């Protein structure tokens, strides 16, 4: 059973995929993969077209979007209060609450809880929080096998791969590739794939169902995440489409849920909003086929022991940022990925995180910091077109946060202290950008110099290069420089009296 957790190469300390280069390098390689681009283009266009139709069914979509934003912002503003209330509610219902400051602490808690049961395997319902902390790898080191049960996660795990999408982690794989993975790997993990397996969706789904069924019936420990936690009752909510979540949440004797502290909502009434916006934004469904809710434990059915591990892992630091904290509103619908032109071409692996796409570009650098090469590059993994903001069901202004984080990357160098004096050494690699901004600031403050520069640029336009020299190649290597007009706007305005001369000429021509 070697390689049971898959070879994701995830560092549990930083949450970064080990060895990942900066986004521009990884994306350049991904863009050259024609199969990957075809898979992504087909999948993202299909999902976003269905979503657009599902959203138009609701006349009050804009109001629901605003309500979701307000609920999330209110909860985040009083997060300490609602977390304490949640702990009290879960405990009163028979659950046990654990607090984890970071990934290492969360992994230690879950590993210990599994070991205390005497079991050596767990079944999992898809949880991005456990992927974020590298739980599978931590359990494997302790001799505990973690089995992913979501179909797409199963494909990723069997293929010793990494997830590349929030909703559809195996979006980068086509049916032929999935058939080959099942035929080659299933026998090493349990029940083998049927002989003569084809790549038809029905046969692939049946092979996965048979393979997972024995694990569902055998497992004594389940591990989950949660889409929402209700503070007033201690209820956890998981929405999914396959039924694997229902099996993981009800059949095991022990259930361990690892959930980010931002997933809280104050009351049952608040769920009404998100149970309308989440399915439409993610799977383009009116409601999820399976919505599982549980409150503590019960003698009649379900697990007899329930543990809730509340995960911080950088969320408190993110909450302290008045601009960046809006990323914590995210309900993991993946709508922003499906409309992003950068994600469509580069795919999810280039982001070096379990959170790919636009939301990953603002969430990962805040949870992990911008010290690593990959995290410092993520805020630049965007064209700032704003499509992500338009589709976000909780109105996260991702472009605003991207620009905010770019400023942090440029300014966020090493801090040194000499007595009471604090000095911020600018980040490396942005000297040319800072010099250009200083030059632009100087020119804009001096109208005469700006006018002379504009006239000089217009007068020499015929000899301008198509790309920038030196450090500028990083920008113009994939772009043509915009053409300079023959006449500066200021000169045109003065010559035409603000366009009045042109209008008069056009009137005479008519």
C-alpha positions as CSV (number, residue, x, y, z in Angstrom):
1,X,0.0,0.0,0.0
2,X,2.9,2.3,-0.7
3,X,2.2,5.9,-1.7
4,X,-1.2,5.7,0.0
5,X,-1.5,9.5,0.5
6,X,-0.4,10.2,-3.1
7,X,2.7,12.2,-4.1
8,X,1.4,15.7,-3.7
9,X,4.6,17.0,-2.3
10,X,2.7,19.3,0.1
11,X,4.6,20.9,2.9
12,X,2.3,20.8,6.0
13,X,4.2,23.7,7.5
14,X,3.6,26.2,4.7
15,X,0.8,24.6,2.7
16,X,2.9,25.1,-0.4
17,X,3.6,22.4,-2.9
18,X,7.3,21.6,-2.5
19,X,9.5,22.6,-5.4
20,X,6.8,24.8,-7.1
21,X,8.3,27.7,-9.0
22,X,6.8,31.2,-9.2
23,X,3.5,31.5,-11.0
24,X,4.9,32.9,-14.3
25,X,7.3,30.0,-14.7
26,X,4.7,27.3,-13.9
27,X,2.0,29.0,-16.0
28,X,4.3,29.2,-19.0
29,X,4.8,25.4,-19.0
30,X,1.1,24.8,-18.5
31,X,0.1,27.0,-21.3
32,X,2.2,24.9,-23.6
33,X,0.1,21.7,-22.8
34,X,-2.6,21.6,-25.5
35,X,-4.5,18.7,-23.8
36,X,-4.6,20.6,-20.5
37,X,-5.9,23.7,-22.2
38,X,-8.6,21.8,-24.1
39,X,-9.8,20.1,-21.0
40,X,-9.9,23.3,-19.0
41,X,-11.6,25.3,-21.8
42,X,-14.3,22.7,-22.3
43,X,-15.0,22.2,-18.5
44,X,-14.9,25.9,-17.4
45,X,-17.1,27.1,-20.3
46,X,-19.7,24.3,-19.7
47,X,-19.9,25.1,-15.9
48,X,-20.1,28.9,-16.3
49,X,-22.7,28.8,-19.0
50,X,-24.9,26.5,-16.8
51,X,-24.3,28.8,-13.8
52,X,-25.4,31.9,-15.7
53,X,-28.7,30.2,-16.6
54,X,-29.3,29.0,-13.0
55,X,-28.6,32.5,-11.6
56,X,-31.1,34.2,-13.9
57,X,-33.9,32.0,-12.5
58,X,-33.8,34.1,-9.3
59,X,-35.2,37.7,-9.5
60,X,-33.6,38.5,-6.2
61,X,-30.1,37.3,-7.0
62,X,-28.5,40.7,-6.4
63,X,-30.3,40.9,-3.0
64,X,-29.1,37.4,-2.0
65,X,-25.6,38.3,-3.0
66,X,-25.7,41.4,-0.8
67,X,-27.3,39.5,2.0
68,X,-24.5,36.9,1.9
69,X,-21.9,39.6,2.0
70,X,-23.5,41.3,5.0
71,X,-23.9,38.1,6.9
72,X,-20.3,37.2,6.4
73,X,-19.0,40.7,7.2
74,X,-21.1,40.8,10.4
75,X,-19.8,37.4,11.5
76,X,-16.2,38.2,10.8
77,X,-16.6,41.5,12.8
78,X,-17.7,39.4,15.8
79,X,-15.8,36.2,15.1
80,X,-14.5,35.8,18.6
81,X,-18.1,35.9,20.0
82,X,-19.5,33.4,17.5
83,X,-16.6,31.0,17.9
84,X,-17.2,30.8,21.7
85,X,-20.9,30.4,21.1
86,X,-20.2,27.6,18.6
87,X,-17.9,25.8,21.1
88,X,-20.6,26.0,23.8
89,X,-23.3,24.7,21.4
90,X,-21.2,21.8,20.1
91,X,-20.1,20.8,23.6
92,X,-23.7,20.9,24.8
93,X,-24.7,18.6,21.9
94,X,-22.2,16.0,22.9
95,X,-19.3,17.0,20.6
96,X,-15.7,17.8,21.6
97,X,-14.0,21.0,20.3
98,X,-10.3,21.3,19.7
99,X,-8.5,24.5,18.7
100,X,-5.6,24.4,16.2
101,X,-3.4,27.5,15.7
102,X,-1.6,26.1,12.7
103,X,-1.3,23.1,10.3
104,X,1.1,21.2,12.5
105,X,-1.1,21.5,15.6
106,X,-4.2,20.4,13.6
107,X,-2.3,17.4,12.2
108,X,-1.1,16.3,15.6
109,X,-4.7,16.6,17.0
110,X,-6.3,14.5,14.2
111,X,-3.5,11.9,14.2
112,X,-3.8,11.5,18.0
113,X,-7.6,11.2,17.8
114,X,-7.4,8.5,15.1
115,X,-4.7,6.6,17.0
116,X,-6.8,6.6,20.2
117,X,-9.5,4.7,18.3
118,X,-7.0,1.9,17.4
119,X,-7.8,2.2,13.7
120,X,-5.3,2.5,10.9
121,X,-7.5,3.9,8.1
122,X,-10.0,6.7,7.6
123,X,-12.5,7.7,4.9
124,X,-12.7,11.3,3.9
125,X,-15.3,13.5,2.4
126,X,-13.7,16.3,0.4
127,X,-12.2,18.9,2.7
128,X,-10.0,21.7,1.4
129,X,-8.9,22.5,5.0
130,X,-7.3,19.0,5.3
131,X,-5.7,19.5,2.0
132,X,-4.4,22.9,3.1
133,X,-2.7,21.4,6.2
134,X,-1.4,18.3,4.4
135,X,-3.4,15.9,6.7
136,X,-3.1,12.9,4.4
137,X,0.6,13.1,4.4
138,X,0.7,13.5,8.2
139,X,-1.5,10.5,8.7
140,X,0.6,8.4,6.3
141,X,3.7,9.2,8.4
142,X,1.9,7.8,11.4
143,X,0.9,4.6,9.5
144,X,-2.7,5.7,9.0
145,X,-4.2,5.4,5.5
146,X,-6.6,8.2,4.4
147,X,-9.0,7.3,1.5
148,X,-10.5,10.1,-0.5
149,X,-14.1,9.3,-1.4
150,X,-15.2,12.2,-3.6
151,X,-14.9,10.9,-7.2
152,X,-12.6,13.7,-8.4
153,X,-10.5,13.5,-5.3
154,X,-10.3,9.7,-5.8
155,X,-9.0,10.3,-9.3
156,X,-6.4,12.8,-8.0
157,X,-5.3,10.4,-5.2
158,X,-5.1,7.3,-7.4
159,X,-3.1,9.3,-10.0
160,X,-0.6,10.5,-7.4
161,X,-1.6,14.0,-8.6
162,X,-2.6,17.3,-7.1
163,X,-6.1,19.0,-7.2
164,X,-6.4,21.8,-9.7
165,X,-9.9,23.1,-9.1
166,X,-12.0,23.9,-6.0
167,X,-15.1,22.2,-7.1
168,X,-13.7,19.7,-9.7
169,X,-10.2,18.8,-8.5
170,X,-9.6,16.5,-11.5
171,X,-10.8,19.0,-14.1
172,X,-7.4,18.7,-15.8
173,X,-8.1,15.1,-16.6
174,X,-10.2,13.8,-19.5
175,X,-12.1,10.5,-19.6
176,X,-9.4,8.5,-21.3
177,X,-6.8,9.5,-18.7
178,X,-9.2,8.6,-15.9
179,X,-9.8,5.2,-17.3
180,X,-6.1,4.5,-17.5
181,X,-5.7,5.7,-13.8
182,X,-8.5,3.4,-12.6
183,X,-7.2,0.4,-14.6
184,X,-3.6,0.9,-13.4
185,X,-4.0,2.0,-9.8
186,X,-7.3,0.7,-8.2
187,X,-5.9,-2.8,-7.5
188,X,-3.1,-1.2,-5.4
189,X,-5.7,0.6,-3.2
190,X,-8.4,-2.0,-2.9
191,X,-11.0,-3.5,-5.2
192,X,-9.5,-3.4,-8.8
193,X,-11.3,-1.8,-11.8
194,X,-13.5,-4.2,-13.8
195,X,-12.0,-6.0,-16.7
196,X,-12.7,-4.2,-20.0
197,X,-13.4,-0.9,-18.4
198,X,-14.2,1.8,-21.0
199,X,-14.1,5.6,-20.7
200,X,-17.9,6.1,-20.6
201,X,-19.0,8.1,-17.6
202,X,-21.4,5.5,-16.4
203,X,-18.7,2.8,-16.3
204,X,-16.2,5.0,-14.7
205,X,-18.7,6.0,-12.0
206,X,-19.7,2.4,-11.4
207,X,-16.0,1.3,-11.0
208,X,-15.5,4.1,-8.4
209,X,-18.7,3.1,-6.6
210,X,-17.7,-0.5,-6.3
211,X,-14.2,0.4,-5.3
212,X,-15.4,2.8,-2.5
213,X,-18.3,0.7,-1.2
214,X,-16.1,-1.7,0.7
215,X,-14.2,1.2,2.3
216,X,-17.5,2.9,3.4
217,X,-18.7,-0.3,5.0
218,X,-15.4,-1.1,6.7
219,X,-14.2,2.3,8.0
220,X,-14.7,3.1,11.7
221,X,-13.3,6.7,11.4
222,X,-14.5,9.4,9.1
223,X,-12.8,12.8,8.4
224,X,-14.7,15.7,7.0
225,X,-14.7,19.4,6.5
226,X,-17.8,21.6,6.6
227,X,-19.3,24.2,4.3
228,X,-20.9,26.0,7.2
229,X,-21.1,25.9,11.0
230,X,-24.1,27.3,12.9
231,X,-23.1,29.1,16.1
232,X,-26.5,29.1,17.8
233,X,-27.0,25.3,17.6
234,X,-23.5,23.8,17.0
235,X,-24.7,22.3,13.7
236,X,-22.3,21.5,10.9
237,X,-23.3,21.4,7.2
238,X,-21.8,19.6,4.3
239,X,-23.3,19.9,0.8
240,X,-22.3,17.5,-2.0
241,X,-23.6,15.8,-5.1
242,X,-22.5,12.2,-4.9
243,X,-23.6,10.8,-1.6
244,X,-20.1,9.9,-0.5
245,X,-20.4,12.6,2.1
246,X,-23.5,11.1,3.6
247,X,-21.7,7.7,3.8
248,X,-18.7,9.3,5.5
249,X,-20.8,11.3,8.0
250,X,-23.2,8.6,9.1
251,X,-21.5,5.2,8.9
252,X,-18.2,5.6,11.0
253,X,-18.3,5.3,14.7
254,X,-16.0,8.4,15.1
255,X,-16.2,11.5,13.0
256,X,-13.5,14.2,13.0
257,X,-14.3,17.5,11.2
258,X,-11.5,19.9,10.4
259,X,-13.0,23.4,9.6
260,X,-11.6,26.9,9.1
261,X,-12.8,29.3,11.7
262,X,-14.3,31.6,9.1
263,X,-16.9,29.0,8.0
264,X,-19.2,30.1,10.8
265,X,-22.7,31.7,10.4
266,X,-24.7,33.0,13.4
267,X,-28.0,31.3,12.9
268,X,-30.1,28.7,11.0
269,X,-31.9,31.6,9.3
270,X,-28.6,32.6,7.7
271,X,-28.3,29.3,6.0
272,X,-31.3,30.2,3.8
273,X,-29.2,32.6,1.9
274,X,-26.2,30.4,1.3
275,X,-28.1,27.3,0.5
276,X,-29.6,29.2,-2.5
277,X,-26.4,30.9,-3.7
278,X,-23.8,28.2,-3.2
279,X,-25.4,25.4,-5.4
280,X,-26.2,27.8,-8.2
281,X,-22.7,29.4,-8.2
282,X,-20.9,26.0,-8.0
283,X,-22.8,23.2,-9.8
284,X,-25.5,25.4,-11.4
285,X,-28.1,23.4,-9.4
286,X,-31.1,24.8,-7.6
287,X,-30.1,22.8,-4.5
288,X,-27.4,20.3,-3.8
289,X,-28.5,16.6,-4.1
290,X,-27.1,15.9,-0.6
291,X,-27.3,18.4,2.2
292,X,-26.1,16.8,5.4
293,X,-26.5,18.5,8.8
294,X,-25.5,17.1,12.2
295,X,-25.5,18.5,15.7
296,X,-23.2,16.7,18.2
297,X,-24.0,13.0,18.6
298,X,-27.1,10.9,19.0
299,X,-27.7,7.4,20.4
300,X,-30.1,6.6,17.6
301,X,-27.8,6.9,14.6
302,X,-24.6,8.4,13.2
303,X,-21.2,8.5,14.9
304,X,-21.1,7.9,18.7
305,X,-18.1,10.3,19.0
306,X,-17.7,13.7,17.2
307,X,-14.7,15.9,17.3
308,X,-14.5,19.4,15.8
309,X,-11.1,20.8,15.1
310,X,-11.3,24.6,14.6
311,X,-8.4,25.7,12.3
312,X,-6.8,29.1,12.3
313,X,-3.6,28.7,10.2
314,X,-3.3,32.3,9.1
315,X,-6.9,33.3,9.2
316,X,-6.5,35.6,12.3
317,X,-3.7,37.5,10.4
318,X,-5.9,37.7,7.4
319,X,-8.8,39.1,9.5
320,X,-6.5,41.9,10.8
321,X,-6.2,43.2,7.2
322,X,-9.1,45.6,6.6
323,X,-8.8,45.2,2.8
324,X,-7.7,41.5,2.5
325,X,-10.2,40.1,5.1
326,X,-13.0,40.0,2.6
327,X,-11.3,36.8,1.2
328,X,-12.6,35.1,4.3
329,X,-16.2,35.5,3.0
330,X,-15.4,32.9,0.4
331,X,-17.9,29.9,0.4
332,X,-15.7,27.9,-2.0
333,X,-18.1,27.9,-4.9
334,X,-15.4,28.2,-7.6
335,X,-17.4,30.5,-9.8
336,X,-14.4,32.9,-10.0
337,X,-12.2,30.1,-11.5
338,X,-14.6,29.3,-14.2
339,X,-14.7,32.9,-15.6
340,X,-11.0,33.7,-15.1
341,X,-9.0,33.9,-18.4
342,X,-5.8,33.3,-16.6
343,X,-7.0,30.1,-14.8
344,X,-8.5,28.8,-18.1
345,X,-5.1,28.9,-19.8
346,X,-2.8,28.1,-16.9
347,X,-4.8,25.6,-14.9
348,X,-4.8,25.1,-11.1
349,X,-1.4,23.5,-10.5
350,X,0.5,26.7,-11.5
351,X,-0.9,28.4,-8.3
352,X,1.1,26.0,-6.1
353,X,-1.7,25.8,-3.6
354,X,-4.9,23.8,-2.9
355,X,-6.7,27.2,-3.5
356,X,-6.2,27.9,-7.2
357,X,-7.6,30.6,-9.4
358,X,-8.5,34.2,-8.4
359,X,-9.6,33.3,-4.9
360,X,-6.3,31.4,-4.4
361,X,-4.3,34.3,-5.7
362,X,-5.6,36.4,-2.8
363,X,-6.2,33.8,-0.1
364,X,-2.9,31.8,-0.2
365,X,-0.6,34.8,0.1
366,X,-2.6,36.0,3.1
367,X,-2.7,32.6,4.9
368,X,0.9,31.8,4.1
369,X,2.6,35.2,3.8
370,X,4.4,36.5,0.7
371,X,7.9,35.4,1.7
372,X,8.1,32.5,-0.8
373,X,8.6,33.0,-4.5
374,X,5.3,31.4,-5.4
375,X,3.3,33.4,-2.9
376,X,4.9,36.7,-3.9
377,X,3.9,36.0,-7.5
378,X,0.3,35.0,-7.0
379,X,-1.1,38.6,-6.7
380,X,0.2,39.2,-10.2
381,X,-1.6,36.1,-11.6
382,X,-4.5,38.2,-12.9
383,X,-5.5,40.5,-15.7
384,X,-7.6,42.5,-13.3
385,X,-10.5,42.2,-15.7
386,X,-13.0,42.0,-12.8
387,X,-15.0,39.0,-14.0
388,X,-14.3,37.2,-10.8
389,X,-15.9,40.0,-8.8
390,X,-19.0,40.0,-11.0
391,X,-19.8,36.3,-10.4
392,X,-18.8,36.1,-6.7
393,X,-21.9,35.2,-4.7
394,X,-20.6,37.1,-1.6
395,X,-19.2,40.1,-3.5
396,X,-15.5,39.6,-2.8
397,X,-13.7,42.4,-4.7
398,X,-10.9,40.2,-5.8
399,X,-9.2,42.8,-8.1
400,X,-9.1,45.3,-5.1
401,X,-7.4,42.7,-2.9
402,X,-5.0,41.7,-5.7
403,X,-3.8,45.3,-6.1
404,X,-3.6,45.6,-2.3
405,X,-1.4,42.5,-2.1
406,X,0.8,43.7,-5.0
407,X,1.5,46.8,-2.9
408,X,2.4,44.6,0.0
409,X,4.7,42.5,-2.1
410,X,6.5,45.5,-3.4
411,X,6.8,47.2,0.1
412,X,6.9,44.1,2.2
413,X,10.6,43.5,2.4
414,X,12.7,42.9,5.5
415,X,12.0,44.9,8.6
416,X,15.0,46.0,10.6
417,X,15.1,47.8,14.0
418,X,17.9,50.1,15.3
419,X,16.8,51.2,18.7
420,X,13.4,52.9,18.3
421,X,13.9,53.4,14.5
422,X,12.1,50.8,12.3
423,X,13.2,50.5,8.7
424,X,11.4,48.6,5.9
425,X,13.8,47.3,3.3
426,X,11.8,47.1,0.0
427,X,11.2,43.7,-1.5
428,X,13.8,42.4,-4.0
429,X,12.9,42.2,-7.6
430,X,10.8,45.3,-8.0
431,X,13.5,48.0,-8.3
432,X,12.6,48.9,-11.9
433,X,8.9,49.1,-11.0
434,X,9.6,51.4,-8.1
435,X,11.8,53.6,-10.2
436,X,9.2,53.8,-12.9
437,X,6.5,54.8,-10.3
438,X,8.8,57.5,-8.8
439,X,9.5,58.9,-12.3
440,X,5.8,58.9,-13.2
441,X,5.0,60.7,-9.9
442,X,7.7,63.3,-10.6
443,X,6.3,63.9,-14.1
444,X,2.7,64.1,-13.1
445,X,3.6,66.7,-10.5
446,X,5.2,68.9,-13.2
447,X,2.8,69.7,-16.1
448,X,5.5,71.3,-18.3
449,X,7.7,68.2,-18.0
450,X,4.8,65.9,-18.7
451,X,3.8,67.9,-21.8
452,X,7.4,67.8,-23.1
453,X,7.6,64.1,-22.5
454,X,4.4,63.4,-24.4
455,X,5.5,65.5,-27.4
456,X,8.8,63.7,-27.4
457,X,7.1,60.3,-27.3
458,X,4.8,61.3,-30.2
459,X,7.6,62.7,-32.3
460,X,9.7,59.6,-32.0
461,X,6.8,57.1,-32.4
462,X,8.1,55.6,-35.7
463,X,11.2,54.3,-34.0
464,X,9.6,52.9,-30.9
465,X,10.4,49.2,-30.2
466,X,7.6,46.6,-29.9
467,X,9.1,45.3,-26.7
468,X,10.8,46.9,-23.7
469,X,14.5,46.4,-23.1
470,X,16.2,45.0,-20.0
471,X,13.9,44.3,-17.0
472,X,10.9,45.5,-19.0
473,X,11.0,42.2,-21.0
474,X,9.2,40.5,-18.1
475,X,6.2,42.6,-19.0
476,X,6.5,43.0,-22.7
477,X,7.7,39.5,-23.4
478,X,4.0,38.4,-24.0
479,X,2.6,41.8,-24.9
480,X,3.1,44.4,-27.7
481,X,3.7,47.9,-26.4
482,X,0.7,50.2,-27.1
483,X,1.2,52.6,-30.0
484,X,1.8,56.2,-29.1
485,X,-0.7,58.6,-30.8
486,X,0.6,61.1,-33.4
487,X,-0.6,64.0,-31.2
488,X,-0.7,64.2,-27.4
489,X,-4.2,64.5,-26.0
490,X,-3.4,67.9,-24.3
491,X,-2.3,69.3,-27.7
492,X,-5.4,68.0,-29.4
493,X,-7.6,69.5,-26.7
494,X,-6.0,72.9,-27.1
495,X,-6.0,72.8,-30.9
496,X,-9.7,71.8,-31.1
497,X,-11.0,73.8,-28.1
498,X,-12.0,70.7,-26.3
499,X,-13.4,69.0,-29.4
500,X,-15.5,71.9,-30.5
501,X,-13.6,72.4,-33.7
502,X,-13.9,68.7,-34.7
503,X,-17.6,68.9,-34.1
504,X,-18.0,72.0,-36.2
505,X,-16.0,70.4,-39.0
506,X,-18.2,67.3,-39.0
507,X,-21.3,69.5,-39.0
508,X,-20.1,71.3,-42.1
509,X,-19.3,68.0,-43.9
510,X,-22.8,66.8,-43.3
